[in-house]
């Protein structure tokens, strides 16, 4: 079994919640105790250490509810649906119809049949529409999960991405359209706009910075930060009690940047995803992960 | 050397130190029209009043294209334009209520598509800056502002400069990462005065060890 693949743990969820609550309390207490007044640097170092410890405890694959999403995603993938009453096993994610193993590691990529570069979400939508002919309105409406709302898209992304867990990112960028999207993604990363004048780079172009106590990965350069970030999405967000995809992360970034909500599965999001995936090239994919 | 030349030289040093992407070289790998088409595709129909947030003003465009390291000509143009945009209080008093300013510094909501229009709106200063020593949850994107007023001996000229910096950070340093809170009408004049007082009132926790 590859690292972190297929660990279904329904009954541990309640236990997990209790453990996390205790962890949080412990974390807060140790921060408060560990900080002598006025020693800002020492305090910052101690805080960083504690946050690192908290993160390490969170990334326990045996206690990750997102593996429920993986299981639901597998069922969705193999169940005949839509007016054509077929499963997604006729869907080509780039490695051939029905081939899921390793497909996510090479996305986003150019697809000849659609004559477009697509990320995983765009490709899944395309397959649902053309292969299965399912009700897309309902699928889009449930694009992000919430209290009482299960998202087929999140579940399918969890399943497909998990089938590349333990592999490395290897986007090709051989096709001119992939290269164009990469260049656009890079430009959008530095594009400042809206009432805060923010771009992605405002928060993600320096090493070791934080917003409040939250560490910020430097995504302006390739290497460790980008690899660890991109290699850990999709992820179970403890703070949201839901599994989230990179699509949702970027939507949330633009929310905080005071931009309007970007359209779901739009080309700008895919462009940014190509840019970030390229920055993470060679990095290990270990998903779904679990985060704050 | 004129003042603005000195400002440019000093600011260039600062931005070289602060901006890791520095060096000003932007590679024109893709035409601006192509980028614009992707942006249009990504925000096809923003809610009423929100399209202006997608579109860039001149300053945002130049700062994006040069990755916050504008050439000398652009630097001077941005500086002149942003300096001219700063509106000081009519009565000249830049110090408001530091307690209200502390709330503005703490509040991180307002203006997001998930926020109610009449909900709390703050400057979220603590997201990026250390301010009062007692507040341990602070970010590090901006410099520490510990004892900001005390260090400056509570000088009136420095308080006025701080008001201008909060109103429009780029009137001090073109392509600064800091939002132009007053210029972009994100904070009200009163809120900016209150934050200035949070920095400059001797009773403010910012100035307590």
Interface residues (C-beta under 8 A of the other chain):
Chain A: X31 X35 X37 X38 X40 X43 X44 X47 X180 X183 X184 X186 X187 X188 X190 X191 X192 X193 X194 X195 X196 X197 X198 X199 X201 X202 X203 X205 X206 X207 X208 X209 X210 X211 X212 X213 X214 X216 X218 X220 X221 X255 X256 X258 X259 X260 X261 X262 X263 X266 X267 X268 X269 X271
Chain B: X18 X19 X20 X21 X29 X30 X34 X35 X38 X39 X41 X42 X43 X44 X46 X47 X50 X51 X53 X54 X55 X56 X60 X63 X64 X67 X68 X111 X112 X113 X114 X126 X127 X128 X130 X133 X136 X137 X138 X139 X140 X141 X144 X146 X170 X177 X178 X179 X180 X184 X185 X186 X209
